[in-house]
């Protein structure tokens, strides 16, 4: 490939895009409730964000057996003009699961998250606040559901006899980059965000998205809340490869690794392996994570 026809920035952008899973197997684009997740009911999304992220409080769980059916609403809220219920401001997450089922799901999430962190070194346990129901342009019948705001969480208990608690683990609250890039293909550019300093910032983010999708038939924001596993492992690499973070990268010799046929760098910059003794060459060896 000639130097004239090759674009370094375009090459890097192509590599970045390959890190994002744009298939509908990705639960960041096509979320389905399953046994390894917990559905939260009758909570206020903005209040929940304040308790967990702004106030950094821990929260416990209530099964459906602990809920007052007379005042329970199946729907969460995020922008209610009415007075918030007391249950929106307590330190309990209300669920739709029976007690035994809730404990099974919490135990499974706890074990899976611990295994993932210990073996692969990253957290995959998130609280998903608000979902977008969307359709692909060429498949008007299929409705897909994707989380909008993801809060990285930790799940813990002091002993086997004690209840599980969850809390924000202090890492970056994330937008759904997979969804943002996927929807660009649909002609919809929903915004990213850096952080929310208040409940109002979160509410305004949802309102902005509502405005952007208002002309899309069948698209809407739902008030769903789920605790589940979401794989963000490659998102770190995706952000690291943003060339705006690398000053002077356009003039760096690393470009020659992507275009070795370029005449921009002389032969002195290329290592001739044939001139080296075999005892001076250290080959890369396969190794597992341990």
ChimeraX attribute file (.defattr): number of C-alpha atoms within 10 A of each C-alpha:
attribute: neighborCount
match mode: 1-to-1
recipient: residues
	/A:1	9
	/A:2	11
	/A:3	13
	/A:4	7
	/A:5	7
	/A:6	13
	/A:7	12
	/A:8	16
	/A:9	14
	/A:10	10
	/A:11	12
	/A:12	15
	/A:13	14
	/A:14	11
	/A:15	13
	/A:16	18
	/A:17	13
	/A:18	12
	/A:19	15
	/A:20	18
	/A:21	16
	/A:22	15
	/A:23	12
	/A:24	11
	/A:25	10
	/A:26	15
	/A:27	20
	/A:28	26
	/A:29	26
	/A:30	18
	/A:31	17
	/A:32	12
	/A:33	11
	/A:34	10
	/A:35	13
	/A:36	15
	/A:37	20
	/A:38	22
	/A:39	19
	/A:40	24
	/A:41	22
	/A:42	22
	/A:43	28
	/A:44	22
	/A:45	23
	/A:46	20
	/A:47	19
	/A:48	23
	/A:49	20
	/A:50	18
	/A:51	21
	/A:52	20
	/A:53	23
	/A:54	15
	/A:55	11
	/A:56	14
	/A:57	14
	/A:58	16
	/A:59	18
	/A:60	15
	/A:61	20
	/A:62	17
	/A:63	18
	/A:64	17
	/A:65	12
	/A:66	12
	/A:67	14
	/A:68	9
	/A:69	10
	/A:70	6
	/A:71	10
	/A:72	14
	/A:73	12
	/A:74	14
	/A:75	14
	/A:76	19
	/A:77	21
	/A:78	20
	/A:79	18
	/A:80	10
	/A:81	6
	/A:82	6
	/A:83	6
	/A:84	13
	/A:85	12
	/A:86	7
	/A:87	16
	/A:88	20
	/A:89	14
	/A:90	14
	/A:91	16
	/A:92	17
	/A:93	20
	/A:94	22
	/A:95	24
	/A:96	18
	/A:97	18
	/A:98	13
	/A:99	15
	/A:100	9
	/A:101	14
	/A:102	21
	/A:103	16
	/A:104	13
	/A:105	18
	/A:106	21
	/A:107	17
	/A:108	15
	/A:109	22
	/A:110	17
	/A:111	13
	/A:112	15
	/A:113	21
	/A:114	20
	/A:115	14
	/A:116	14
	/A:117	13
	/A:118	10
	/A:119	11
	/A:120	12
	/A:121	12
	/A:122	15
	/A:123	22
	/A:124	20
	/A:125	27
	/A:126	24
	/A:127	27
	/A:128	27
	/A:129	24
	/A:130	23
	/A:131	22
	/A:132	24
	/A:133	19
	/A:134	24
	/A:135	19
	/A:136	14
	/A:137	12
	/A:138	8
	/A:139	8
	/A:140	11
	/A:141	10
	/A:142	12
	/A:143	14
	/A:144	18
	/A:145	22
	/A:146	23
	/A:147	25
	/A:148	25
	/A:149	22
	/A:150	21
	/A:151	23
	/A:152	23
	/A:153	22
	/A:154	20
	/A:155	22
	/A:156	16
	/A:157	12
	/A:158	9
	/A:159	8
	/A:160	8
	/A:161	7
	/A:162	9
	/A:163	13
	/A:164	18
	/A:165	18
	/A:166	20
	/A:167	20
	/A:168	24
	/A:169	18
	/A:170	13
	/A:171	10
	/A:172	12
	/A:173	19
	/A:174	18
	/A:175	19
	/A:176	21
	/A:177	19
	/A:178	21
	/A:179	23
	/A:180	17
	/A:181	16
	/A:182	19
	/A:183	18
	/A:184	11
	/A:185	11
	/A:186	13
	/A:187	9
	/A:188	15
	/A:189	16
	/A:190	21
	/A:191	13
	/A:192	14
	/A:193	14
	/A:194	9
	/A:195	12
	/A:196	17
	/A:197	11
	/A:198	13
	/A:199	19
	/A:200	12
	/A:201	14
	/A:202	21
	/A:203	15
	/A:204	13
	/A:205	17
	/A:206	20
	/A:207	13
	/A:208	12
	/A:209	18
	/A:210	16
	/A:211	10
	/A:212	14
	/A:213	18
	/A:214	11
	/A:215	9
	/A:216	11
	/A:217	10
	/A:218	14
	/A:219	17
	/A:220	16
	/A:221	19
	/A:222	19
	/A:223	19
	/A:224	22
	/A:225	25
	/A:226	20
	/A:227	22
	/A:228	22
	/A:229	20
	/A:230	18
	/A:231	14
	/A:232	19
	/A:233	14
	/A:234	14
	/A:235	15
	/A:236	10
	/A:237	12
	/A:238	18
	/A:239	12
	/A:240	13
	/A:241	15
	/A:242	13
	/A:243	14
	/A:244	10
	/A:245	10
	/A:246	10
	/A:247	9
	/A:248	9
	/A:249	14
	/A:250	12
	/A:251	8
	/A:252	9
	/A:253	11
	/A:254	10
	/A:255	16
	/A:256	16
	/A:257	10
	/A:258	13
	/A:259	17
	/A:260	14
	/A:261	12
	/A:262	16
	/A:263	11
	/A:264	12
	/A:265	13
	/A:266	8
	/A:267	9
	/A:268	7
	/A:269	9
	/A:270	11
	/A:271	9
	/A:272	9
	/A:273	10
	/A:274	7
	/A:275	7
	/A:276	10
	/A:277	8
	/A:278	10
	/A:279	6
	/A:280	8
	/A:281	9
	/A:282	7
	/A:283	7
	/A:284	6
	/A:285	5
	/A:286	5
	/A:287	6
	/A:288	4
	/A:289	6
	/A:290	5
